[in-house]
Amino acid sequence: MKDTWKRLAGVVLSAVVAFGVIAPGLQAFPSAEGRFKLAFDVQLGDRMALPAGAYTFSVDRHAGSYGTIAVYRGNQVVGTVLPQVFDRRESQDTKPELVCIRHDGKVTVQALRLPEVGTFYFSLPKELKVLEAQQPELIETLSVKVSGE
């Protein structure tokens, strides 16, 4: 009888510890969905080129270090992008937007700002990091509609 209670207590303790380890990771940051419209072509991340048009996106908080952002055109997945950095504290007082950098006749997305979620930063070519510091007027923002707004 004592062995049964010890085993039961061990199982319960293991379950509580496992929940304690897993639960904080599940709350890493809220999921988000939304839409945006591009009036021009943009580069998002290392490999995703988005032509002008209407898009939707969703954030999968369980994939990758900072989540994965899937981009859709209609019902078709255009691609996914892994943010390079995620800042939960930034964007709390701003409107949802894509932060873009214009350069050499192209536009590259630097960040996706989502209030109550945070800011996702995407990798940029090395030459853009220098250009951005030298000419901040090349930064442009595009409005994003977040689901539930």
Phi and psi in radians as a Rosetta constraint file:
Dihedral C 1 N 2 CA 2 C 2 CIRCULARHARMONIC -1.089 0.35
Dihedral N 2 CA 2 C 2 N 3 CIRCULARHARMONIC -0.683 0.35
Dihedral C 2 N 3 CA 3 C 3 CIRCULARHARMONIC -1.096 0.35
Dihedral N 3 CA 3 C 3 N 4 CIRCULARHARMONIC -0.675 0.35
Dihedral C 3 N 4 CA 4 C 4 CIRCULARHARMONIC -1.099 0.35
Dihedral N 4 CA 4 C 4 N 5 CIRCULARHARMONIC -0.774 0.35
Dihedral C 4 N 5 CA 5 C 5 CIRCULARHARMONIC -1.159 0.35
Dihedral N 5 CA 5 C 5 N 6 CIRCULARHARMONIC -0.691 0.35
Dihedral C 5 N 6 CA 6 C 6 CIRCULARHARMONIC -1.111 0.35
Dihedral N 6 CA 6 C 6 N 7 CIRCULARHARMONIC -0.745 0.35
Dihedral C 6 N 7 CA 7 C 7 CIRCULARHARMONIC -1.122 0.35
Dihedral N 7 CA 7 C 7 N 8 CIRCULARHARMONIC -0.775 0.35
Dihedral C 7 N 8 CA 8 C 8 CIRCULARHARMONIC -1.087 0.35
Dihedral N 8 CA 8 C 8 N 9 CIRCULARHARMONIC -0.771 0.35
Dihedral C 8 N 9 CA 9 C 9 CIRCULARHARMONIC -1.106 0.35
Dihedral N 9 CA 9 C 9 N 10 CIRCULARHARMONIC -0.671 0.35
Dihedral C 9 N 10 CA 10 C 10 CIRCULARHARMONIC -1.120 0.35
Dihedral N 10 CA 10 C 10 N 11 CIRCULARHARMONIC -0.726 0.35
Dihedral C 10 N 11 CA 11 C 11 CIRCULARHARMONIC -1.147 0.35
Dihedral N 11 CA 11 C 11 N 12 CIRCULARHARMONIC -0.772 0.35
Dihedral C 11 N 12 CA 12 C 12 CIRCULARHARMONIC -1.104 0.35
Dihedral N 12 CA 12 C 12 N 13 CIRCULARHARMONIC -0.783 0.35
Dihedral C 12 N 13 CA 13 C 13 CIRCULARHARMONIC -1.074 0.35
Dihedral N 13 CA 13 C 13 N 14 CIRCULARHARMONIC -0.735 0.35
Dihedral C 13 N 14 CA 14 C 14 CIRCULARHARMONIC -1.081 0.35
Dihedral N 14 CA 14 C 14 N 15 CIRCULARHARMONIC -0.720 0.35
Dihedral C 14 N 15 CA 15 C 15 CIRCULARHARMONIC -1.127 0.35
Dihedral N 15 CA 15 C 15 N 16 CIRCULARHARMONIC -0.736 0.35
Dihedral C 15 N 16 CA 16 C 16 CIRCULARHARMONIC -1.127 0.35
Dihedral N 16 CA 16 C 16 N 17 CIRCULARHARMONIC -0.767 0.35
Dihedral C 16 N 17 CA 17 C 17 CIRCULARHARMONIC -1.114 0.35
Dihedral N 17 CA 17 C 17 N 18 CIRCULARHARMONIC -0.765 0.35
Dihedral C 17 N 18 CA 18 C 18 CIRCULARHARMONIC -1.074 0.35
Dihedral N 18 CA 18 C 18 N 19 CIRCULARHARMONIC -0.757 0.35
Dihedral C 18 N 19 CA 19 C 19 CIRCULARHARMONIC -1.102 0.35
Dihedral N 19 CA 19 C 19 N 20 CIRCULARHARMONIC -0.714 0.35
Dihedral C 19 N 20 CA 20 C 20 CIRCULARHARMONIC -1.103 0.35
Dihedral N 20 CA 20 C 20 N 21 CIRCULARHARMONIC -0.563 0.35
Dihedral C 20 N 21 CA 21 C 21 CIRCULARHARMONIC -1.386 0.35
Dihedral N 21 CA 21 C 21 N 22 CIRCULARHARMONIC -0.707 0.35
Dihedral C 21 N 22 CA 22 C 22 CIRCULARHARMONIC -1.395 0.35
Dihedral N 22 CA 22 C 22 N 23 CIRCULARHARMONIC -0.704 0.35
Dihedral C 22 N 23 CA 23 C 23 CIRCULARHARMONIC -0.978 0.35
Dihedral N 23 CA 23 C 23 N 24 CIRCULARHARMONIC -0.800 0.35
Dihedral C 23 N 24 CA 24 C 24 CIRCULARHARMONIC -1.061 0.35
Dihedral N 24 CA 24 C 24 N 25 CIRCULARHARMONIC -0.621 0.35
Dihedral C 24 N 25 CA 25 C 25 CIRCULARHARMONIC -1.154 0.35
Dihedral N 25 CA 25 C 25 N 26 CIRCULARHARMONIC -0.570 0.35
Dihedral C 25 N 26 CA 26 C 26 CIRCULARHARMONIC -1.216 0.35
Dihedral N 26 CA 26 C 26 N 27 CIRCULARHARMONIC -0.399 0.35
Dihedral C 26 N 27 CA 27 C 27 CIRCULARHARMONIC -1.778 0.35
Dihedral N 27 CA 27 C 27 N 28 CIRCULARHARMONIC 0.372 0.35
Dihedral C 27 N 28 CA 28 C 28 CIRCULARHARMONIC -0.928 0.35
Dihedral N 28 CA 28 C 28 N 29 CIRCULARHARMONIC -0.825 0.35
Dihedral C 28 N 29 CA 29 C 29 CIRCULARHARMONIC -2.851 0.35
Dihedral N 29 CA 29 C 29 N 30 CIRCULARHARMONIC 2.667 0.35
Dihedral C 29 N 30 CA 30 C 30 CIRCULARHARMONIC -1.162 0.35
Dihedral N 30 CA 30 C 30 N 31 CIRCULARHARMONIC 2.639 0.35
Dihedral C 30 N 31 CA 31 C 31 CIRCULARHARMONIC -1.274 0.35
Dihedral N 31 CA 31 C 31 N 32 CIRCULARHARMONIC 2.756 0.35
Dihedral C 31 N 32 CA 32 C 32 CIRCULARHARMONIC -2.572 0.35
Dihedral N 32 CA 32 C 32 N 33 CIRCULARHARMONIC 2.648 0.35
Dihedral C 32 N 33 CA 33 C 33 CIRCULARHARMONIC -2.416 0.35
Dihedral N 33 CA 33 C 33 N 34 CIRCULARHARMONIC 2.680 0.35
Dihedral C 33 N 34 CA 34 C 34 CIRCULARHARMONIC -3.052 0.35
Dihedral N 34 CA 34 C 34 N 35 CIRCULARHARMONIC -2.931 0.35
Dihedral C 34 N 35 CA 35 C 35 CIRCULARHARMONIC -2.583 0.35
Dihedral N 35 CA 35 C 35 N 36 CIRCULARHARMONIC 2.734 0.35
Dihedral C 35 N 36 CA 36 C 36 CIRCULARHARMONIC -2.635 0.35
Dihedral N 36 CA 36 C 36 N 37 CIRCULARHARMONIC 2.770 0.35
Dihedral C 36 N 37 CA 37 C 37 CIRCULARHARMONIC -2.177 0.35
Dihedral N 37 CA 37 C 37 N 38 CIRCULARHARMONIC 2.246 0.35
Dihedral C 37 N 38 CA 38 C 38 CIRCULARHARMONIC -1.781 0.35
Dihedral N 38 CA 38 C 38 N 39 CIRCULARHARMONIC 2.266 0.35
Dihedral C 38 N 39 CA 39 C 39 CIRCULARHARMONIC -1.581 0.35
Dihedral N 39 CA 39 C 39 N 40 CIRCULARHARMONIC -0.082 0.35
Dihedral C 39 N 40 CA 40 C 40 CIRCULARHARMONIC -2.635 0.35
Dihedral N 40 CA 40 C 40 N 41 CIRCULARHARMONIC 2.884 0.35
Dihedral C 40 N 41 CA 41 C 41 CIRCULARHARMONIC -1.260 0.35
Dihedral N 41 CA 41 C 41 N 42 CIRCULARHARMONIC 2.526 0.35
Dihedral C 41 N 42 CA 42 C 42 CIRCULARHARMONIC -2.373 0.35
Dihedral N 42 CA 42 C 42 N 43 CIRCULARHARMONIC 2.780 0.35
Dihedral C 42 N 43 CA 43 C 43 CIRCULARHARMONIC -1.845 0.35
Dihedral N 43 CA 43 C 43 N 44 CIRCULARHARMONIC 2.234 0.35
Dihedral C 43 N 44 CA 44 C 44 CIRCULARHARMONIC -2.109 0.35
Dihedral N 44 CA 44 C 44 N 45 CIRCULARHARMONIC 2.004 0.35
Dihedral C 44 N 45 CA 45 C 45 CIRCULARHARMONIC 1.253 0.35
Dihedral N 45 CA 45 C 45 N 46 CIRCULARHARMONIC -2.827 0.35
Dihedral C 45 N 46 CA 46 C 46 CIRCULARHARMONIC -1.272 0.35
Dihedral N 46 CA 46 C 46 N 47 CIRCULARHARMONIC -0.608 0.35
Dihedral C 46 N 47 CA 47 C 47 CIRCULARHARMONIC -2.228 0.35
Dihedral N 47 CA 47 C 47 N 48 CIRCULARHARMONIC -0.070 0.35
Dihedral C 47 N 48 CA 48 C 48 CIRCULARHARMONIC -1.757 0.35
Dihedral N 48 CA 48 C 48 N 49 CIRCULARHARMONIC 2.033 0.35
Dihedral C 48 N 49 CA 49 C 49 CIRCULARHARMONIC -1.807 0.35
Dihedral N 49 CA 49 C 49 N 50 CIRCULARHARMONIC 2.204 0.35
Dihedral C 49 N 50 CA 50 C 50 CIRCULARHARMONIC -1.996 0.35
Dihedral N 50 CA 50 C 50 N 51 CIRCULARHARMONIC 2.026 0.35
Dihedral C 50 N 51 CA 51 C 51 CIRCULARHARMONIC -1.259 0.35
Dihedral N 51 CA 51 C 51 N 52 CIRCULARHARMONIC 2.842 0.35
Dihedral C 51 N 52 CA 52 C 52 CIRCULARHARMONIC -0.925 0.35
Dihedral N 52 CA 52 C 52 N 53 CIRCULARHARMONIC 2.498 0.35
Dihedral C 52 N 53 CA 53 C 53 CIRCULARHARMONIC 2.624 0.35
Dihedral N 53 CA 53 C 53 N 54 CIRCULARHARMONIC -3.066 0.35
Dihedral C 53 N 54 CA 54 C 54 CIRCULARHARMONIC -1.699 0.35
Dihedral N 54 CA 54 C 54 N 55 CIRCULARHARMONIC 2.397 0.35
Dihedral C 54 N 55 CA 55 C 55 CIRCULARHARMONIC -2.380 0.35
Dihedral N 55 CA 55 C 55 N 56 CIRCULARHARMONIC 2.747 0.35
Dihedral C 55 N 56 CA 56 C 56 CIRCULARHARMONIC -2.132 0.35
Dihedral N 56 CA 56 C 56 N 57 CIRCULARHARMONIC 2.835 0.35
Dihedral C 56 N 57 CA 57 C 57 CIRCULARHARMONIC -2.532 0.35
Dihedral N 57 CA 57 C 57 N 58 CIRCULARHARMONIC 2.778 0.35
Dihedral C 57 N 58 CA 58 C 58 CIRCULARHARMONIC -2.470 0.35
Dihedral N 58 CA 58 C 58 N 59 CIRCULARHARMONIC 2.571 0.35
Dihedral C 58 N 59 CA 59 C 59 CIRCULARHARMONIC -1.864 0.35
Dihedral N 59 CA 59 C 59 N 60 CIRCULARHARMONIC 2.137 0.35
Dihedral C 59 N 60 CA 60 C 60 CIRCULARHARMONIC -1.736 0.35
Dihedral N 60 CA 60 C 60 N 61 CIRCULARHARMONIC 1.824 0.35
Dihedral C 60 N 61 CA 61 C 61 CIRCULARHARMONIC -1.328 0.35
Dihedral N 61 CA 61 C 61 N 62 CIRCULARHARMONIC -0.140 0.35
Dihedral C 61 N 62 CA 62 C 62 CIRCULARHARMONIC -1.618 0.35
Dihedral N 62 CA 62 C 62 N 63 CIRCULARHARMONIC -0.147 0.35
Dihedral C 62 N 63 CA 63 C 63 CIRCULARHARMONIC -1.907 0.35
Dihedral N 63 CA 63 C 63 N 64 CIRCULARHARMONIC 2.412 0.35
Dihedral C 63 N 64 CA 64 C 64 CIRCULARHARMONIC 1.262 0.35
Dihedral N 64 CA 64 C 64 N 65 CIRCULARHARMONIC 2.970 0.35
Dihedral C 64 N 65 CA 65 C 65 CIRCULARHARMONIC -1.108 0.35
Dihedral N 65 CA 65 C 65 N 66 CIRCULARHARMONIC -0.710 0.35
Dihedral C 65 N 66 CA 66 C 66 CIRCULARHARMONIC -2.029 0.35
Dihedral N 66 CA 66 C 66 N 67 CIRCULARHARMONIC 0.257 0.35
Dihedral C 66 N 67 CA 67 C 67 CIRCULARHARMONIC 1.664 0.35
Dihedral N 67 CA 67 C 67 N 68 CIRCULARHARMONIC 3.040 0.35
Dihedral C 67 N 68 CA 68 C 68 CIRCULARHARMONIC -2.225 0.35
Dihedral N 68 CA 68 C 68 N 69 CIRCULARHARMONIC 2.400 0.35
Dihedral C 68 N 69 CA 69 C 69 CIRCULARHARMONIC -1.894 0.35
Dihedral N 69 CA 69 C 69 N 70 CIRCULARHARMONIC 2.086 0.35
Dihedral C 69 N 70 CA 70 C 70 CIRCULARHARMONIC -1.713 0.35
Dihedral N 70 CA 70 C 70 N 71 CIRCULARHARMONIC 2.367 0.35
Dihedral C 70 N 71 CA 71 C 71 CIRCULARHARMONIC -2.000 0.35
Dihedral N 71 CA 71 C 71 N 72 CIRCULARHARMONIC 2.334 0.35
Dihedral C 71 N 72 CA 72 C 72 CIRCULARHARMONIC -2.162 0.35
Dihedral N 72 CA 72 C 72 N 73 CIRCULARHARMONIC 2.555 0.35
Dihedral C 72 N 73 CA 73 C 73 CIRCULARHARMONIC -2.119 0.35
Dihedral N 73 CA 73 C 73 N 74 CIRCULARHARMONIC 1.899 0.35
Dihedral C 73 N 74 CA 74 C 74 CIRCULARHARMONIC 1.178 0.35
Dihedral N 74 CA 74 C 74 N 75 CIRCULARHARMONIC -2.257 0.35
Dihedral C 74 N 75 CA 75 C 75 CIRCULARHARMONIC -1.693 0.35
Dihedral N 75 CA 75 C 75 N 76 CIRCULARHARMONIC -0.005 0.35
Dihedral C 75 N 76 CA 76 C 76 CIRCULARHARMONIC -1.606 0.35
Dihedral N 76 CA 76 C 76 N 77 CIRCULARHARMONIC 2.333 0.35
Dihedral C 76 N 77 CA 77 C 77 CIRCULARHARMONIC -1.320 0.35
Dihedral N 77 CA 77 C 77 N 78 CIRCULARHARMONIC 2.117 0.35
Dihedral C 77 N 78 CA 78 C 78 CIRCULARHARMONIC -1.415 0.35
Dihedral N 78 CA 78 C 78 N 79 CIRCULARHARMONIC -0.648 0.35
Dihedral C 78 N 79 CA 79 C 79 CIRCULARHARMONIC 2.947 0.35
Dihedral N 79 CA 79 C 79 N 80 CIRCULARHARMONIC 3.080 0.35
Dihedral C 79 N 80 CA 80 C 80 CIRCULARHARMONIC -2.204 0.35
Dihedral N 80 CA 80 C 80 N 81 CIRCULARHARMONIC 2.661 0.35
Dihedral C 80 N 81 CA 81 C 81 CIRCULARHARMONIC -2.380 0.35
Dihedral N 81 CA 81 C 81 N 82 CIRCULARHARMONIC 2.446 0.35
Dihedral C 81 N 82 CA 82 C 82 CIRCULARHARMONIC -1.743 0.35
Dihedral N 82 CA 82 C 82 N 83 CIRCULARHARMONIC 2.118 0.35
Dihedral C 82 N 83 CA 83 C 83 CIRCULARHARMONIC -1.111 0.35
Dihedral N 83 CA 83 C 83 N 84 CIRCULARHARMONIC 2.566 0.35
Dihedral C 83 N 84 CA 84 C 84 CIRCULARHARMONIC -1.407 0.35
Dihedral N 84 CA 84 C 84 N 85 CIRCULARHARMONIC -0.622 0.35
Dihedral C 84 N 85 CA 85 C 85 CIRCULARHARMONIC -2.494 0.35
Dihedral N 85 CA 85 C 85 N 86 CIRCULARHARMONIC 2.594 0.35
Dihedral C 85 N 86 CA 86 C 86 CIRCULARHARMONIC -2.259 0.35
Dihedral N 86 CA 86 C 86 N 87 CIRCULARHARMONIC 2.260 0.35
Dihedral C 86 N 87 CA 87 C 87 CIRCULARHARMONIC -2.095 0.35
Dihedral N 87 CA 87 C 87 N 88 CIRCULARHARMONIC 1.851 0.35
Dihedral C 87 N 88 CA 88 C 88 CIRCULARHARMONIC -1.181 0.35
Dihedral N 88 CA 88 C 88 N 89 CIRCULARHARMONIC -0.574 0.35
Dihedral C 88 N 89 CA 89 C 89 CIRCULARHARMONIC -1.370 0.35
Dihedral N 89 CA 89 C 89 N 90 CIRCULARHARMONIC -0.480 0.35
Dihedral C 89 N 90 CA 90 C 90 CIRCULARHARMONIC -1.343 0.35
Dihedral N 90 CA 90 C 90 N 91 CIRCULARHARMONIC 2.652 0.35
Dihedral C 90 N 91 CA 91 C 91 CIRCULARHARMONIC 1.449 0.35
Dihedral N 91 CA 91 C 91 N 92 CIRCULARHARMONIC 0.130 0.35
Dihedral C 91 N 92 CA 92 C 92 CIRCULARHARMONIC -1.176 0.35
Dihedral N 92 CA 92 C 92 N 93 CIRCULARHARMONIC -0.515 0.35
Dihedral C 92 N 93 CA 93 C 93 CIRCULARHARMONIC -1.919 0.35
Dihedral N 93 CA 93 C 93 N 94 CIRCULARHARMONIC 0.247 0.35
Dihedral C 93 N 94 CA 94 C 94 CIRCULARHARMONIC -1.968 0.35
Dihedral N 94 CA 94 C 94 N 95 CIRCULARHARMONIC 2.927 0.35
Dihedral C 94 N 95 CA 95 C 95 CIRCULARHARMONIC -1.480 0.35
Dihedral N 95 CA 95 C 95 N 96 CIRCULARHARMONIC 2.757 0.35
Dihedral C 95 N 96 CA 96 C 96 CIRCULARHARMONIC -1.183 0.35
Dihedral N 96 CA 96 C 96 N 97 CIRCULARHARMONIC 2.337 0.35
Dihedral C 96 N 97 CA 97 C 97 CIRCULARHARMONIC -2.838 0.35
Dihedral N 97 CA 97 C 97 N 98 CIRCULARHARMONIC 2.764 0.35
Dihedral C 97 N 98 CA 98 C 98 CIRCULARHARMONIC -1.696 0.35
Dihedral N 98 CA 98 C 98 N 99 CIRCULARHARMONIC 2.277 0.35
Dihedral C 98 N 99 CA 99 C 99 CIRCULARHARMONIC -1.766 0.35
Dihedral N 99 CA 99 C 99 N 100 CIRCULARHARMONIC 2.092 0.35
Dihedral C 99 N 100 CA 100 C 100 CIRCULARHARMONIC -2.077 0.35
Dihedral N 100 CA 100 C 100 N 101 CIRCULARHARMONIC 2.714 0.35
Dihedral C 100 N 101 CA 101 C 101 CIRCULARHARMONIC -2.112 0.35
Dihedral N 101 CA 101 C 101 N 102 CIRCULARHARMONIC 2.184 0.35
Dihedral C 101 N 102 CA 102 C 102 CIRCULARHARMONIC -1.542 0.35
Dihedral N 102 CA 102 C 102 N 103 CIRCULARHARMONIC 2.319 0.35
Dihedral C 102 N 103 CA 103 C 103 CIRCULARHARMONIC -2.799 0.35
Dihedral N 103 CA 103 C 103 N 104 CIRCULARHARMONIC 2.370 0.35
Dihedral C 103 N 104 CA 104 C 104 CIRCULARHARMONIC 0.829 0.35
Dihedral N 104 CA 104 C 104 N 105 CIRCULARHARMONIC 0.701 0.35
Dihedral C 104 N 105 CA 105 C 105 CIRCULARHARMONIC 1.312 0.35
Dihedral N 105 CA 105 C 105 N 106 CIRCULARHARMONIC 0.166 0.35
Dihedral C 105 N 106 CA 106 C 106 CIRCULARHARMONIC -2.120 0.35
Dihedral N 106 CA 106 C 106 N 107 CIRCULARHARMONIC 2.924 0.35
Dihedral C 106 N 107 CA 107 C 107 CIRCULARHARMONIC -2.303 0.35
Dihedral N 107 CA 107 C 107 N 108 CIRCULARHARMONIC 2.279 0.35
Dihedral C 107 N 108 CA 108 C 108 CIRCULARHARMONIC -2.120 0.35
Dihedral N 108 CA 108 C 108 N 109 CIRCULARHARMONIC 2.350 0.35
Dihedral C 108 N 109 CA 109 C 109 CIRCULARHARMONIC -1.380 0.35
Dihedral N 109 CA 109 C 109 N 110 CIRCULARHARMONIC 2.164 0.35
Dihedral C 109 N 110 CA 110 C 110 CIRCULARHARMONIC -1.580 0.35
Dihedral N 110 CA 110 C 110 N 111 CIRCULARHARMONIC -0.698 0.35
Dihedral C 110 N 111 CA 111 C 111 CIRCULARHARMONIC -2.708 0.35
Dihedral N 111 CA 111 C 111 N 112 CIRCULARHARMONIC 2.747 0.35
Dihedral C 111 N 112 CA 112 C 112 CIRCULARHARMONIC -2.094 0.35
Dihedral N 112 CA 112 C 112 N 113 CIRCULARHARMONIC 2.003 0.35
Dihedral C 112 N 113 CA 113 C 113 CIRCULARHARMONIC -1.749 0.35
Dihedral N 113 CA 113 C 113 N 114 CIRCULARHARMONIC 2.176 0.35
Dihedral C 113 N 114 CA 114 C 114 CIRCULARHARMONIC -2.254 0.35
Dihedral N 114 CA 114 C 114 N 115 CIRCULARHARMONIC 1.950 0.35
Dihedral C 114 N 115 CA 115 C 115 CIRCULARHARMONIC -0.989 0.35
Dihedral N 115 CA 115 C 115 N 116 CIRCULARHARMONIC 2.547 0.35
Dihedral C 115 N 116 CA 116 C 116 CIRCULARHARMONIC 1.162 0.35
Dihedral N 116 CA 116 C 116 N 117 CIRCULARHARMONIC 0.066 0.35
Dihedral C 116 N 117 CA 117 C 117 CIRCULARHARMONIC -2.107 0.35
Dihedral N 117 CA 117 C 117 N 118 CIRCULARHARMONIC -1.057 0.35
Dihedral C 117 N 118 CA 118 C 118 CIRCULARHARMONIC 2.466 0.35
Dihedral N 118 CA 118 C 118 N 119 CIRCULARHARMONIC -2.876 0.35
Dihedral C 118 N 119 CA 119 C 119 CIRCULARHARMONIC -2.052 0.35
Dihedral N 119 CA 119 C 119 N 120 CIRCULARHARMONIC 2.243 0.35
Dihedral C 119 N 120 CA 120 C 120 CIRCULARHARMONIC -1.740 0.35
Dihedral N 120 CA 120 C 120 N 121 CIRCULARHARMONIC 2.169 0.35
Dihedral C 120 N 121 CA 121 C 121 CIRCULARHARMONIC -1.826 0.35
Dihedral N 121 CA 121 C 121 N 122 CIRCULARHARMONIC 2.426 0.35
Dihedral C 121 N 122 CA 122 C 122 CIRCULARHARMONIC -1.919 0.35
Dihedral N 122 CA 122 C 122 N 123 CIRCULARHARMONIC 2.708 0.35
Dihedral C 122 N 123 CA 123 C 123 CIRCULARHARMONIC -1.150 0.35
Dihedral N 123 CA 123 C 123 N 124 CIRCULARHARMONIC 2.530 0.35
Dihedral C 123 N 124 CA 124 C 124 CIRCULARHARMONIC -2.183 0.35
Dihedral N 124 CA 124 C 124 N 125 CIRCULARHARMONIC 2.623 0.35
Dihedral C 124 N 125 CA 125 C 125 CIRCULARHARMONIC -1.060 0.35
Dihedral N 125 CA 125 C 125 N 126 CIRCULARHARMONIC 2.591 0.35
Dihedral C 125 N 126 CA 126 C 126 CIRCULARHARMONIC -0.973 0.35
Dihedral N 126 CA 126 C 126 N 127 CIRCULARHARMONIC -0.703 0.35
Dihedral C 126 N 127 CA 127 C 127 CIRCULARHARMONIC -1.113 0.35
Dihedral N 127 CA 127 C 127 N 128 CIRCULARHARMONIC -0.442 0.35
Dihedral C 127 N 128 CA 128 C 128 CIRCULARHARMONIC -1.302 0.35
Dihedral N 128 CA 128 C 128 N 129 CIRCULARHARMONIC -0.556 0.35
Dihedral C 128 N 129 CA 129 C 129 CIRCULARHARMONIC -1.092 0.35
Dihedral N 129 CA 129 C 129 N 130 CIRCULARHARMONIC -0.702 0.35
Dihedral C 129 N 130 CA 130 C 130 CIRCULARHARMONIC -1.242 0.35
Dihedral N 130 CA 130 C 130 N 131 CIRCULARHARMONIC -0.789 0.35
Dihedral C 130 N 131 CA 131 C 131 CIRCULARHARMONIC -1.045 0.35
Dihedral N 131 CA 131 C 131 N 132 CIRCULARHARMONIC -0.745 0.35
Dihedral C 131 N 132 CA 132 C 132 CIRCULARHARMONIC -1.069 0.35
Dihedral N 132 CA 132 C 132 N 133 CIRCULARHARMONIC -0.738 0.35
Dihedral C 132 N 133 CA 133 C 133 CIRCULARHARMONIC -1.174 0.35
Dihedral N 133 CA 133 C 133 N 134 CIRCULARHARMONIC -0.615 0.35
Dihedral C 133 N 134 CA 134 C 134 CIRCULARHARMONIC -1.389 0.35
Dihedral N 134 CA 134 C 134 N 135 CIRCULARHARMONIC -0.590 0.35
Dihedral C 134 N 135 CA 135 C 135 CIRCULARHARMONIC -2.367 0.35
Dihedral N 135 CA 135 C 135 N 136 CIRCULARHARMONIC 1.338 0.35
Dihedral C 135 N 136 CA 136 C 136 CIRCULARHARMONIC -1.124 0.35
Dihedral N 136 CA 136 C 136 N 137 CIRCULARHARMONIC -0.263 0.35
Dihedral C 136 N 137 CA 137 C 137 CIRCULARHARMONIC -1.209 0.35
Dihedral N 137 CA 137 C 137 N 138 CIRCULARHARMONIC -0.191 0.35
Dihedral C 137 N 138 CA 138 C 138 CIRCULARHARMONIC -1.391 0.35
Dihedral N 138 CA 138 C 138 N 139 CIRCULARHARMONIC -0.039 0.35
Dihedral C 138 N 139 CA 139 C 139 CIRCULARHARMONIC -1.495 0.35
Dihedral N 139 CA 139 C 139 N 140 CIRCULARHARMONIC 2.337 0.35
Dihedral C 139 N 140 CA 140 C 140 CIRCULARHARMONIC -2.333 0.35
Dihedral N 140 CA 140 C 140 N 141 CIRCULARHARMONIC 2.548 0.35
Dihedral C 140 N 141 CA 141 C 141 CIRCULARHARMONIC -2.018 0.35
Dihedral N 141 CA 141 C 141 N 142 CIRCULARHARMONIC 2.551 0.35
Dihedral C 141 N 142 CA 142 C 142 CIRCULARHARMONIC -2.132 0.35
Dihedral N 142 CA 142 C 142 N 143 CIRCULARHARMONIC 2.342 0.35
Dihedral C 142 N 143 CA 143 C 143 CIRCULARHARMONIC -1.168 0.35
Dihedral N 143 CA 143 C 143 N 144 CIRCULARHARMONIC 2.486 0.35
Dihedral C 143 N 144 CA 144 C 144 CIRCULARHARMONIC -2.173 0.35
Dihedral N 144 CA 144 C 144 N 145 CIRCULARHARMONIC 2.389 0.35
Dihedral C 144 N 145 CA 145 C 145 CIRCULARHARMONIC -1.743 0.35
Dihedral N 145 CA 145 C 145 N 146 CIRCULARHARMONIC 2.156 0.35
Dihedral C 145 N 146 CA 146 C 146 CIRCULARHARMONIC -1.701 0.35
Dihedral N 146 CA 146 C 146 N 147 CIRCULARHARMONIC 2.434 0.35
Dihedral C 146 N 147 CA 147 C 147 CIRCULARHARMONIC -0.956 0.35
Dihedral N 147 CA 147 C 147 N 148 CIRCULARHARMONIC 2.423 0.35
Dihedral C 147 N 148 CA 148 C 148 CIRCULARHARMONIC 1.667 0.35
Dihedral N 148 CA 148 C 148 N 149 CIRCULARHARMONIC -0.099 0.35
